[in-house]
Amino acid sequence: MDILSKLIIKRFVSEHHKKNRQQLKTSLSLLEGYVSLILNAVLAIAKIVIGLLSGSVALIADAVHTLSDCISSGVLIAGAYISRQRPDKEHPFGHGRIEYVAAIIISILLAITAIEFGRASVLRISEPSQITTEWWMIVVVVATMGIKYWNGIFALALAKKSGSKAIEADFWHHMTDVLSTVLVVIAMVAGHYGVLWLDGVMGVGVSLIILWAAWHIGKQSVSPLLGESPSQEELAEIDKIANSVDGVEDIHDIVIHRYGELRLISLHAEVNHRLSLWKAHNIAEEIQNKIEKDRHGTVTVHIDPVNNDHSSYNEIKEFLEKIASENSQLSGVHDLRLVGDDESFAVVFDVSVAADIPDNEKHLMKLSLDNLIKVRFDKVIEVSVSFEPLFSYNTTAE
């Protein structure tokens, strides 16, 4: 982060907001929105004036691109104000996902801009118009490019600091504006020397850059809005915290729902079946408190009692883990329970499989596991296999 960015953040973001992640994200979103709105308005006016004086369609397209940044900044500001509203009856999980909606609106505005000026630029290629370009105009446009580049770096710094997808979308908007301005400068220099058709070509190039930015922003925003999978790092961190609680023997079936900064987390914790209900309940509460203390969200823990003191437990567990390690379609075996005495018992367990396994293959896999276990262990009278849904994660899953 450059010195100017640090000074702006220090001046306009209070220390109180820095201590709360949601408030920090809102403050940084508003800061980025207002800074971009002011800069883009000034730059757009400068480009429009020079574009009209020179007759460059590429520069006018770039000016409208910059002007659309004002709209996207307005969307970012509105989204920040909405996201910081407290949960209400209609939205009990808060308004955190509005940032993704804001980013999608930005991508749609970009796409419309790209298509319209792409058409105008293609027409300019077939029917070149006279361009009157002075060197002072080129210098001014290059200066706007430098200012816009700083605005992009500023937005990137705020995006990293806040984790905001909407600010990240604004960063991409700024950088595509820089790239499109580079093409405009090339067209203006060419126009100065009488190469008029290049203005239309560069206009098409600007339109393609804008269209790519729209696609990138939309793709990055739709995924979390629909509900994307958590990272392995996040799962491993939650697993580590939960496993640090005394009495926990294993953790699995981690489910995470995101609503902006709010995360709703549920997980299964395996404990010895001989523990009292009171002790098992205390373990669940300690897991919840530890994860919530590290600001990982609101946590619900499901206790799975496992009878690992059964005489065949370790042997069957190792057998199943060996099968899973040798089968690329299996990503985890857990929640093993042996029901019955040492002479006659049922084997119950859950498995996690690859996302692309169809139901008919799951059925065949279940029959295969049933057969393998019964052949290997003659005291097993029944095998019950359950397949975990795709939204339920284990730290060993890919």
N, C-alpha and C positions, 0 to 999 in steps of 0.2 A: 504494500500500500504506500503511495507517495505521500509526501509531507502535506500537500494541500488537502488530500482526502482525509488524512488524520486530523487536521485542524478543523475541517468542516464537521466531522463526526463529533469531535470534542466539543465544538460550539453548540451543536443542535441536538445531540442525543444526551439525555440526562443520565447521571450515574444510577438513579433509581431504575430506569428502564433497562440498563445493562445487566441488572441482576435477575431479570425475569425474561426468559427466552422468547415468550410470545410478545411481550411488550417491546423487546429489542427488535424482533422481526418487523413489527408494525412501525416502529420509529424509523428504522432503516428504509422500509418500503416508502414511507411518506417522504423521507429525505431524498431518496433517489428520484421519486416522482416529481417533486417540486424543482429540484436542480435540473433535471432533464427537460421539464416543461419550459423553464425560462430559457435555457440554452438553445433548445430546438426551435423555439419561437423566433429568437434572434437570427439563428442560422438559416431558417427557412425563408425569412423575409429577405435576407442578403442574397440567397440563391435565386429566389424568384425575380428580384430586381435585375440581377446580372443575366439571368436566363432570358428575360424579356428584352433586355438591351442587346444581347448577342444573338437571340433567335435560336438558341441551342435546345432541342427537344430533350437531349440527354440530361442537361442541367435542370430543366424544368421538372423532368421526371424525378431527378434526385431531390429537388426542392420539395416536391409533394411527398416523397419518401420521408424526408426530414419532418415535414408537417404532420405526417401520420404518426411520427414519434411523439408529437404533442398529444395526439389522441390516446396513444398507448400509455403515455405517462399519466394522463387523466384517468384511464382505466385502472392503472396501478394504484393511484391515490384513492380512488373510490373503493377498490378491493381492500386496501389497507384499513380504511375506516370501517368497512363492513366486517372484516375479519376480527377486529378488536371488540366488537359488540359481545356482551355477555350472553351465555346460553339462555334460551328462552323456551317456552312451551313447545313451539313448533320446531325448534332446532336445539334439542337438549345436549348435543355434542359440540355446540358452538358453531362458529362460522368460518373455521380455519380453511376449509376446502375452497373458499371463494377465490383464493389466489390462483388456483388452477383454472377456474372459470375465466378469471381476468386474463391469464396467459393465452387461453384458447381464443378469446375475443381479439387479442392483439394479433394472433396468427391469422385470423380470418381477415382482419383489416389489411394486413400485409399482402395476403394472397389477392385480394381485390385490387389493391394498388398495382401489384406486379402485372396482373392480366391486362388492366386498362392501358398501362404505359408500354407494355409489350406490343399491343396492337398499334399504338401510335408510332412506336419506333420502327416497326416493320414497314409502315406506310412511308416513313421518312427515308428509308433505304431506297425504296422504289422511286420516290419523288424528292430528291435532295433539295434543301432550301439554303439560301445564303446565310452564312454565320459571320457575324461581326465580332471578332474576339480581340480584345486589347490585353496586353500583358498584365496590366493592373487587375483586370478581372480574374485572370488565372491565379495571380498571387492571393487575391481575396479568397477564392475557392479553396486553394491549398491551405490557407489559414483556417477555414471552416473545418477542413478535414482533420487538422491537428487538434482543434477544440473537441471535435466529435470523438476522436481517438481517446482523449483524456476522459471524456464522459463515459466511454465504454469501460475503460480501466477502473474508473470509480464505481460503476455498476457491478463489475465483476468482484471487486473487493467487498462490496456490501452483500452481494449474493453469497459469497463464501462465509462471511461473518454471520449471516442470518439463516442460511440454508433455504432461502426463498426461491421457488421456481419462477414466480412472477418477475422478480428482479433479474434472475438469470435470463429470462425471456427478453427483458429490456436490454440486457447486455448484448445479446445476439442482434437485436434490432439496431443498436448503435454501431456494432462492428460491420454489419452489412451495409450500413450507410457510409462507413469509411471506405469500404471496398468499391461501392458504387461511385463514390466521389473520385476515386482513383481513375476509374474508367472515364468519368466526365472530364477530368483534367486532360487525359489523353485525347479525347474528342475535341476539346477546345484548342489544344496545341495544333492538332491536325487541321482544324477549321481555320486557324490563323494562317496556315500555309495553303489553304484552298482545297483540302481533302474533305469535301462536304459529306460524302456518303458514310464516313466513319462515325459521324454523330449518331445516325440511326442504328448502326451496329452496336455502338457502346450503349445506346438506350436499351437495346435488346439484352445486352449483358447485364445492365443494372436490373432489368426486370427479372431475369433469371436468378440473380443473387437474392433479390427480395423474395421471390417465390421459394427458394431453398430455405431461407430463414423462416418463412411461414410454416413450411413443412416440419422443420426441425423443432420449432417452438411448440407446434401443435402436438407432435409426437411425444415430446418431453412432458407435456401437461396432461394429455389424455390418460397416460398410463397410471399415474398416482390417483387420478380422479376415479378411474375404474377400480383401483385396488391392486397395486403392484406388490410383488413378493419382497420381503425384507432381505437385507444383505446378510451374507454368512457372518460378517463381522458383528452385526447387531445381534444375530441369533446366538453366536458364541459368547458374547458379553452377558446376555441374559442367562444363558446356561451356566456360565461361570459363577454368577452371583447366586443363583438358586442352589447350585451344588455345594456352595460354601456353607450352607446351613446344616448343622448337625442332625443326623437322622435321615437325610436325603440320600437315596442310593442311585437314583438316575432321574433325568429330566427329559421329557419328550413332548410332542404335540404342542409346540409353541405356535400360537395364533396371534397375529398383530393387525389391528385395524387402526388406520390413521385418519385423524380429522385435523389437519394442520399440525400444530405442535402437540395436540392431545393424542395419546396412543392408548388404545384399549388392548391389554395383553392378557391372554389366558394360557395356561400351561398345565401339564400333568407332572406330578412329582411322585416317584415310587418310594414307598417306605415299607418297613417290615410289618407283616400282617399282625404280629403279636402286640404292636403298640396300642395303647388305649386310645379311644376316640379323642380324649382331651389332649393327649400328647400329639397325635396326628394333626389336630386342629391348630395347636400352637406352632407346629412346623409350617403349616400353610400360611399362617399369619406372619411368621418371621420372614418367609420368602417374599410375601407381598410387601412388607415394610421395607425390606432391603432394596428391592427393585424400585419401588416408588421413591425411596430416599435418593437414589441416583437419578431421579427425574426420567425414569423410563416409562412413565404413564400409570394408568390405573390398572391394577393387576388382580386377576382371579386365578386361584390355584385349585386344581382338582387332585385329590389324593388317591393314588392307586396302591392298595395294600398288596404286597407280593410275598409269597411264602418261600423265600429263598433258603429256608432251613430244611426244606424237603430234601430227602436223600438223593433225588435225581435232578434237582434244580440246576446245579452248576454244569452237570454233564449235558443236559438238554440245551441250556443256554449257549454253551460253547459250540454245540452241534449246529444250532440255528445261526449263530454268528458266522460260522464257517460257510454255511450255505449262502448267506447273504454276501459274504466277501467274494465268493466265486461266481455269483450271478449279477451281471451288470444291470439287470432290471430291478433288482432289490436294492434300495438305498438305506434300509434300516429295519431291524427287528427289535421290538421292545414290548413292555407291559406283559411280560411272561408270567402266567399263573398256572400252577399245578393244583388241580382240584381232586382230592381223594387221598387214600393212604399210600404207603410205599409199595403195596402189592398191586394196586389197581387205581389208575388215576387218569384224568383228562388233561390235555395240554391246551391252554388258551393263550393266544398272543396276537399282537397287532404287527402289521408290516407296512412300510412305506415303499411305494414303487415309483418308477419313472413316470413322468407326466404323460408320455405318449403311449402308455400301455392300454389297449382296448379292453372292454369288459370280458370278451370271450377268452382272451389270454389270461386275465386275472382268474377266471374260473379254472382254467387248466393249471395255472400256478398253484391254486389252492388244492386241487386234487393231487398234484405232485408233492406238495409239502406234507399233506396228509399221509401219502404212501411212504415217503422217505422216513417220517418220524415213526410210523407204526412198524416198519420193517426193522428200523434200528433199535427201537425200544418195545419189547414185547409186552410190557406191563401197561402200555398206553391203550386205553379203550376208546378214546374219542379225541379228535383234534378240531379245534375251532379257530379259524383264521379270520381276522378282520382287516380290511384295507383302509388306511388312513386317507382322508380327502386331501386334495392338492394344497389347500390353504393351511394344512397342519404340518409344521416343520420340525425337523430334528437337526442338530448341528452337524450330523454326518451326511445329511442330504445335500445333493448338488443343486 
